[in-house]
Amino acid sequence: MGRAFEVRKQSMAKTAAKKSKIYARYGREIYIAAKGMPDPEINIELKRILERARKDQVPKDVIERAIEKAKGGTGEDYTATRYEFIGPGGSLFIVECLTDNVTRTIHEVRACFTKTGGKSASVLHMFEHKSVLGFTNLTEEQVLESLINNDLDVEDLETEEGQLGIISDPTLHHEIREAILNDYPEASLEVDEITWLPITYQKLNDEEKEQFAKLEEMLDEVDDVQNVYHNIQD
């Protein structure tokens, strides 16, 4: 499996969580993106998050409440934090959070790893920050034509089970996304992520898989956790 098709496995923000937690996490993300520029037609990052939220069936009132909160200057605020850990079997983790209490968050996140045999460590250099886009109803030839016409470069194209994955520099994410959708409106955008992709992958034995499942469940219970990226391969 290519790297573009691992991206959904690396983010646990929308997998095991209950719907209410998914909505709360989207609410924070929308609030942060909308602060200072709540118009999605101008704020392309907000537009991208809103499109993801709608695709994940986040209710309209949750979206509107988060935007109104950002407009109103309610005094509520969140800090984006990122933590790095070694997990079961020497696996590597990046945990991204949005929190109104950094001390509480790091204590809760660290406890998840401590209870499953993990520890804090510097692992960021073992990941690459990448844009990942996934389309259906689109061919490599069409993508290449669009890229040439718009003077854009990508790092890799991968095709699997009818889906075309595109890996590029995060700074080009919006340009590539909009260029392709403008050139080929019939294309369906299935993956729209700026993410951390591991350079190498780690396989776990059965005991380590049990620890990973426990860790996954514990992290999902931490309200401030937005995304978890790892290098564990099925």
N, C-alpha and C positions, 0 to 999 in steps of 0.2 A: 504493500500500500504506500502511495506517495505521501509526501509531507503535507500537502494541501488537504488530504483526506483524513489526517490525524487531528485536525484542529478542533473538531467538535468533541473529541475525547479529552482534549487538554483543558477544556473549560467546564467546570462543574457547576457554574452559577445557575444553569438552567436545566440540569439533569435530574438529580434526585430530590431537589427542593420541592416543597409543596407550593401550590399556586400562590398562596398569600405571600410567601417569601420571595417568589419570583417577582411579584408585583412590587413589593417593597424595594427590592434591589433595583428594579427598573426605575422606580420613583426617585431614588437617590441619584441614579445615573442621569436621568433627565433633568433633575434639579441642578446638578453641577454643570451640565452642558448648557442649560438655558440661562444661567446667571449672566447678566450683562447684555445678553443678546437672545431674547426668547423667540425670535422670528425664525422658523426653520427654513424659510426661503433665502435667508441671508446666512444663517448659521448652519453650515453644511454638516458639521459634526452632530448637531442636534437633529437635523433631518435624518441622518443615518441611524441614530439611536431610535428615533420615533418609528422609522420603518421596520426596524428589528422588533420593537415592542409590539407593533400591530401584527407582525407575522407570528409572534409568540402569543397572540391573543390576549394581550394586556388590555383590560377594560379602558374605555375612553375616559371615564371619570378619573381613573388613576393617573393617566397621562395629563389631563387638563389640570388636575390638582397640583401636580409637580411643577408644571409651567407657571401656574398662577402663584405658587409659593415663591418661585424664582423671581417673578415680577414684583412681588410685594415686599421684598426685603424683610422677611419675618424675623430675622435675627438668627434663624437656624442656619447652621453651616456644617459642612463636612470637610474632612481632610483626606486626601488620597494618600494611602500608604502602601508600601510593597515590602514583603518579607521573603526571605530565602531560607530553605531548609533541605536537609537530607532526610529522606523517609525510608520506608521498608526496603530492605535489600540494597541499600545504597542508592535508591532512586532520588531524583532531584525535583524540587518543587519551587514554584514562585506563587505566592499568594498575594493577590491585590485586594485592598479593602477601601471602603469609604466609611469614615467614622467621625463621630462627634466627641470621641474620647479615646485618644491614641493609647494611653496607658491600659485601659480596659481591653482594647482590641488585641494588642500584642500579647497580653497575659492569656487571653482566651485562645488565640491562635497557637501560641507556643505550647500551651497545655495539650492541645490535640496531638502535636508531634511527640511530646514527651511521653504521653500515655501509650503511644504506639511505637516506641523505640527510636524516634527521630531526634534531630537536633538542629539548631541554627547553624547555617554555614553559608559561605559565599559561593553561589552557584550560577549567578546571572551570566557569567562568561560562557556557560555551557548551553545557552539559549541564544536565539537570534530574534530580534524584534522585526516582525514581518506583517505585511498586508496579505490577507488571503481572501480571494473572491472565488465563488463557485457558481457556475452557470449551467443550466440545461437549455436545450434548443439553440445551441451555439456550437460552431466548429472551430478548430484551431485556425483554419484558413481565414475565417471571419474575424477572429480575434487579432491575428497578425495584420490583417488589412486595416482594422480600426487603429491599432497601435501605430502603424506606419503613417496613416493619414493624420493622426493627432500628435505625431512626433513623441511617442511615449515608449519606454522600455520596461520590460518585465524580466524577472530572474528565471522563472520556470513556468512551463505549462504542463499540466498533467491531465490525462483523461481516464476516468474510471466509471464503469456502469452508467454511461450516458451523461456524466457530469464532467465539466471542464473546470479544472482548478488552476488559478493564476496566483503565483507568489511574486510579490514585488516589494520595493521599499515602502514603508508606511507613509512617507511624504507624498507618494504618488497615488495613494489609495483612492481618494475622491476623484482625481482626474481620470484614472483608468476606469473606474466604476461608471462615471457619468458618460465618458466617451463611448463605451461599449453599449450602454443602455440607450444612448441617443442614436447610435448607428444601427442598433438592432433591437428595437422596442419589443420584438417578439421573444427575446431571450428572457429566461426566468432566473432571477438572482436567488440562489439557494444558501450561499454562505457569504457573509459580509462582516469580516473580522479584522481587527488589528490586534495581533496576538503575539505570544512568545512560542516559537517552535524550537524544540530541542535539537541540538547538533547530533547527539547520539541517543539511542533508546536502550531501555533496561527491561529485561524479562525477570519475572518474579517466580519463585517456587510456590507451592500450594500454601505453605504457612505464611509466607510474605504477602500473598494475595489476600489472605484473611485479615492481616494487619492493615493492608491498603483499604479494604472495604470498610473496616472500622474507622480508619482515618477519614475516609471520604464522608462517612456518615456524621462524624463529629464536626468536621469543617462545615458541613451543610447546616449544622445547628447554630453556627456563629453568624448572627444577623449581619455583622459588618462585612463579612466576606463577599466580595463581588465575583471574583474569578480565581480559579486555581488551575495552574498549568504544571504539567509534569512530563517526565520522559518515559513513563511506563508503557510498554507495548504488550498488547494482548498476545 
